[in-house]
Amino acid sequence: MTRVPNLAAATPDAVIAVPVRNEEERIAACLRAIDAQVGHVPGSLGLVLFLNNCTDRTVEIVTALVPSLSLPVRVLVENFAGAHAGWARRRAMDAAAAWLEDAGQAGIILSTDADSRVPTDWVARNRAAIRAGADAVAGRVELDAAEAALLPPSLPARGRLEDLYDALITEAEARIDPDPHDPWPCHRTAIGATLAVTRSAYRAVGGMPEIPLGEDGAFIARLITQGLRVRHATDVCVTISARLAGRAPGGVADTIRARCEEPDALCDARMEAFPRAVRRYLWRRRFRRLHNHGLLDRSHAWARSLRIGADDASRIAALPLGHAIAEAERISPRLAYRPIGPSRLPREIRIARVGVAVIRLWETLSQSLSRTIDTAPAQRSVIDAGSGRG
């Protein structure tokens, strides 16, 4: 491993970690966007660049550009034959965590990609969400507009339908089975281009999963399963590349290319038919309540309805809530995900719009009834006092 000299010794309380491989065309824009962050005290924000297996001019570009940045920077260079996306992101984030520990800071670790551009308030918005109580923040992404314009028109059109349907089922989920730490409006994106996590939460779950594909989604799932508070913030958004030739197999570029080659490929797993999605959220709501009241092991009726055997039901009942939900959904044949194809999106969107309107009305009426019940005793006391009773 080779380390490029740091810009300066510093004790930051937030460190951005960026895995980099062969990004000579985009790394300069990425670094300038990071350097343009506002709303932080000078020296409080650090940057780790983990350059791995670069065979183009990336190392030379980074070496030339780092001295001009206003942030303290640590650049690590490594070549490893077994490199993959999860390994590289973990190495970068581990280095960020170590920097915070060396500085004696509880701190925040942020992650983005070398082909992405963060907005000037990206760090500030992530900090704000963590100050509000989150252990981790998952942001949204948008494709680079100029690059997206070069894609086949059918692809952005499909993307808009998927985004619309995803927002509808996410709202249904957030209203039926609300998470007090992740209220609506929220989203369900989990991507390494925009993650933030406290150092303590990062260490508590064993760091970034070192897997070749989907390390970002697995990391968020690990946090949620462990009962940590993840905020899917809609106001945190990063611009990502719309290129067709990516650096990580199975990443965004591969997804875009696959959908260009196979327009009828299924949507993401969570995009089920709306009635099936609603049944899943209602089940989670009921399961959560049974778990919170310690009732899961008193009766296995819930397990029988999900075709889960008695032994598995007892095992699941003893797990922490996040683990229990994940395990029940993993082994129940009735909870297997059945994603829809793109041709069904318009129909499901129409159904979801009506369904979400009903859910909103139901929520409003429930809240109104709850307020009425809460105020009734006080009203009766006033009436009794006025009539001389009591």
RAQUI-V504890 format. One record per backbone hydrogen bond with DSSP energy under -1.0 kcal/mol. CO is the residue of the C=O (numbers start at 1). NH is the residue of the N-H. Records with the same first field share a line. If there is no record, write none. Layout:
# RAQUI-V504890
CO->NH ; NH
This chain:
# RAQUI-V504890
2->77
13->108
14->46
15->110
16->48
17->112
18->50
20->52
23->27
26->30
27->31
28->32
29->33
30->34
31->35
34->37
41->44
44->13 ; 14
46->16
47->74
48->18
49->76
50->20
51->78
57->61
58->62
59->63
60->64
61->65
62->66
65->68
66->69
72->47
73->7
74->49
75->4
76->51
77->2
78->53
80->83
84->88
85->89
86->90
87->91
88->92
89->93
90->94
91->95
92->96
93->97
94->98
95->99
96->100
97->101
98->102
99->103
100->105
101->104
107->199
108->15
109->197
110->17
111->195
113->116
117->239
119->122
120->38
121->125
122->126
123->127
124->128
125->129
126->130
127->131
128->132
129->134
130->133
135->198
136->231
137->196
140->238
142->240
144->148
145->149
147->150
148->151
152->155
153->157
154->158
155->159
156->160
157->161
158->162
159->163
160->164
161->165
162->166
163->167
164->168
165->169
166->170
167->171
168->172
169->173
170->174
171->175
172->176
173->177
179->182
191->194
194->139
195->111
196->137
197->109
198->202
199->203
200->204
201->205
202->207
203->206
209->211
214->218
215->219
216->220
217->221
218->222
219->223
220->224
221->225
222->226
223->228
224->227
229->135 ; 136
231->138 ; 233
236->140
238->142
239->117
240->144
248->251
251->255
252->256
253->257
254->258
255->259
256->260
257->261
258->262
262->265
268->271
270->272
271->340
273->277
274->278
275->279
276->280
277->281
278->282
279->283
280->284
281->285
282->286
283->287
284->288
285->289
286->290
287->291
288->292
289->293
290->295
291->294
295->299
300->304
301->305
303->308
304->307
309->313
310->314
311->315
312->316
313->317
314->318
316->319
320->324
321->325
322->326
323->327
324->328
325->329
326->330
327->331
328->332
332->335
340->267
341->344
342->345
344->348
345->349
346->350
347->351
348->352
349->353
350->354
351->355
352->356
353->357
354->358
355->359
356->360
357->361
358->362
359->363
360->364
361->365
362->366
363->367
364->368
365->369
366->370
367->371
368->372
369->373
370->374
371->375
372->376
375->379
376->380
377->381
378->382
379->383
380->384
381->385
382->386
383->387
384->389
